[in-house]
Amino acid sequence: MSLKDLSNAGTSTTMAIKGAACGIRPDLDEMSPDTAFDFSAAKDFLEENQAVTKETIKNVKDTKKLAK
């Protein structure tokens, strides 16, 4: 995500939630009918981050080999 993307980011109010800590979830009774979630970029985001994580793990392992 570039700075240009951030400058064009939308704004919203806080979402009504139920639960606490790890159990936080949307309060469906408080959500308006026009509430929506856009997960269209989720797959690309996941693949990008998995690749970065795999590369980081490889680099850590290589660094440990060099240290021995």
C-alpha positions as CSV (number, residue, x, y, z in Angstrom):
1,M,0.0,0.0,0.0
2,S,1.4,3.3,-1.0
3,L,1.0,6.7,0.7
4,K,-1.3,7.7,-2.2
5,D,-3.6,4.8,-1.3
6,L,-3.6,5.9,2.3
7,S,-4.5,9.5,1.4
8,N,-7.5,8.2,-0.5
9,A,-8.6,5.8,2.3
10,G,-12.2,6.0,3.5
11,T,-13.3,6.9,6.9
12,S,-15.8,5.2,9.2
13,T,-17.1,5.2,12.7
14,T,-16.3,2.5,15.2
15,M,-18.1,-0.8,14.7
16,A,-20.5,-2.1,17.4
17,I,-19.0,-5.3,18.8
18,K,-20.0,-8.1,21.2
19,G,-17.6,-10.0,23.3
20,A,-14.1,-9.1,24.6
21,A,-10.5,-9.8,24.0
22,C,-10.1,-12.6,21.4
23,G,-13.8,-13.1,21.3
24,I,-14.6,-9.7,19.7
25,R,-17.1,-10.0,16.9
26,P,-19.5,-7.6,15.1
27,D,-22.8,-7.0,16.8
28,L,-25.1,-8.0,14.0
29,D,-28.1,-6.4,15.7
30,E,-26.4,-3.0,15.6
31,M,-25.1,-3.1,12.1
32,S,-27.0,-1.2,9.4
33,P,-28.3,-2.9,6.2
34,D,-25.7,-1.0,4.1
35,T,-22.7,-2.3,6.2
36,A,-20.4,-4.3,4.1
37,F,-16.9,-5.9,4.2
38,D,-14.7,-5.9,1.2
39,F,-12.4,-9.0,1.2
40,S,-11.6,-8.8,-2.5
41,A,-7.9,-8.2,-1.9
42,A,-7.6,-10.8,0.9
43,K,-6.1,-13.6,-1.2
44,D,-3.4,-11.4,-2.7
45,F,-2.6,-9.9,0.8
46,L,-2.3,-13.4,2.3
47,E,-0.1,-14.7,-0.5
48,E,2.1,-11.6,-0.3
49,N,2.6,-12.0,3.4
50,Q,3.1,-15.7,3.3
51,A,5.9,-15.2,0.8
52,V,7.5,-12.5,3.0
53,T,7.2,-14.8,6.1
54,K,8.8,-17.8,4.2
55,E,11.7,-15.5,3.1
56,T,12.2,-14.2,6.6
57,I,12.3,-17.8,8.0
58,K,14.8,-18.8,5.3
59,N,17.0,-15.8,6.2
60,V,16.9,-16.5,9.9
61,K,17.9,-20.2,9.3
62,D,20.7,-19.0,6.9
63,T,21.9,-16.5,9.6
64,K,22.0,-19.3,12.2
65,K,24.0,-21.5,9.9
66,L,26.5,-18.7,9.4
67,A,26.8,-18.1,13.2
68,K,27.9,-21.7,13.9
